[in-house]
Amino acid sequence: MRNDDMLTRSTFIYIEKERRDKKYMKDQENKTAEIERLFNAGVHLGHKKNRLHPKARKYVYKIVNGTAIIDLTQTLSQIEAAQKFLKEQAAEGKSLLVVATKKTVSSFVEGLCKEYGIPFITVKWMPGLLTNFETLMKNVKKMNELEDAKTRGEWDKFVKHERTKLNKELNRLKKLYFGLAQLKKKPDLMILADVRKEKNALNEAQKNSIPVVALLDTNANPDQIAYPIVGNDDSSSSAQLVIKDIIDSYAHAK
């Protein structure tokens, strides 16, 4: 090999190493910033030691004053894995259902899902929604038909007490099924904001082989979830940050 060839190769190796080093440092800076963001939202604050689920112990950094402190490096990795999965599913046109009936996050999720046009449940999980999907979705069809008839002025022909009765029925259906108006079939995947709160939704998802991405605290079993994210699910700032990160990844990819 000629000297100038050796020099060129050495220069290339040096530049490539420098580039990799800079990328590594940048990645580390980004990771540190993300962990700090999670920390500031209180994602690291788990439950008391006596409520710690044995399967969640591996995600705990340490116990401080009797409280489990979650290892945010693992939480960040879980968020990134969930985002990657959701992006892939969105690119394939897979449908998503978000279930978040917990008060700390329900209104936030409703607004976010409305913005993105993603089906959601934020009031109450209807028992048998997935198991008896076709039957329960008749209520969604009825809700849509009543809404359409009201919008077209078809209710004007009825007397006042009949319109009042129709309006009560429409409001009842909207309270339970409004977020499902765009759901045409069983969802291909689901996001749960708290697996203990949404245990019925989780059970039905598992029976129907629907993969689940879920935020869960240290008092729950992460091994039962395809894509678990261990973090504080009681704090509104924590839950909203994590749920927004993963819903955003699906919506932007779609």
Secondary structure as the mmCIF struct_conf table of DSSP 4:
data_model
#
loop_
_struct_conf.conf_type_id
_struct_conf.id
_struct_conf.beg_label_comp_id
_struct_conf.beg_label_asym_id
_struct_conf.beg_label_seq_id
_struct_conf.end_label_comp_id
_struct_conf.end_label_asym_id
_struct_conf.end_label_seq_id
HELX_RH_AL_P HELX_RH_AL_P1 ASN A 3 ASN A 40
TURN_TY1_P TURN_TY1_P1 ALA A 41 HIS A 44
STRN STRN1 LEU A 45 LYS A 48
HELX_RH_3T_P HELX_RH_3T_P1 LYS A 49 ARG A 51
HELX_RH_3T_P HELX_RH_3T_P2 PRO A 54 TYR A 59
STRN STRN2 VAL A 60 VAL A 64
TURN_TY1_P TURN_TY1_P2 ASN A 65 GLY A 66
STRN STRN3 THR A 67 ILE A 70
HELX_RH_AL_P HELX_RH_AL_P2 LEU A 72 ALA A 91
TURN_TY1_P TURN_TY1_P3 GLU A 92 GLY A 93
STRN STRN4 LEU A 96 VAL A 99
BEND BEND1 LYS A 102 LYS A 102
HELX_RH_AL_P HELX_RH_AL_P3 LYS A 103 TYR A 116
TURN_TY1_P TURN_TY1_P4 GLY A 117 GLY A 117
STRN STRN5 PHE A 120 ILE A 121
BEND BEND2 VAL A 123 VAL A 123
HELX_LH_PP_P HELX_LH_PP_P1 TRP A 125 MET A 126
TURN_TY1_P TURN_TY1_P5 PRO A 127 ASN A 132
HELX_RH_AL_P HELX_RH_AL_P4 PHE A 133 THR A 151
TURN_TY1_P TURN_TY1_P6 ARG A 152 GLY A 153
HELX_RH_3T_P HELX_RH_3T_P3 GLU A 154 LYS A 157
BEND BEND3 PHE A 158 PHE A 158
HELX_RH_AL_P HELX_RH_AL_P5 LYS A 160 TYR A 177
HELX_RH_3T_P HELX_RH_3T_P4 PHE A 178 LEU A 180
TURN_TY1_P TURN_TY1_P7 ALA A 181 GLN A 182
BEND BEND4 LYS A 185 LYS A 185
BEND BEND5 ASP A 188 ASP A 188
STRN STRN6 LEU A 189 LEU A 192
BEND BEND6 ALA A 193 ALA A 193
TURN_TY1_P TURN_TY1_P8 VAL A 195 GLU A 198
HELX_RH_AL_P HELX_RH_AL_P6 LYS A 199 LYS A 207
TURN_TY1_P TURN_TY1_P9 ASN A 208 SER A 209
STRN STRN7 VAL A 212 LEU A 216
TURN_TY1_P TURN_TY1_P10 THR A 218 ASN A 219
BEND BEND7 ALA A 220 ALA A 220
HELX_RH_3T_P HELX_RH_3T_P5 PRO A 222 GLN A 224
BEND BEND8 ILE A 225 ALA A 226
STRN STRN8 TYR A 227 VAL A 230
BEND BEND9 GLY A 231 GLY A 231
BEND BEND10 ASP A 233 SER A 235
HELX_RH_AL_P HELX_RH_AL_P7 SER A 236 ALA A 253
#
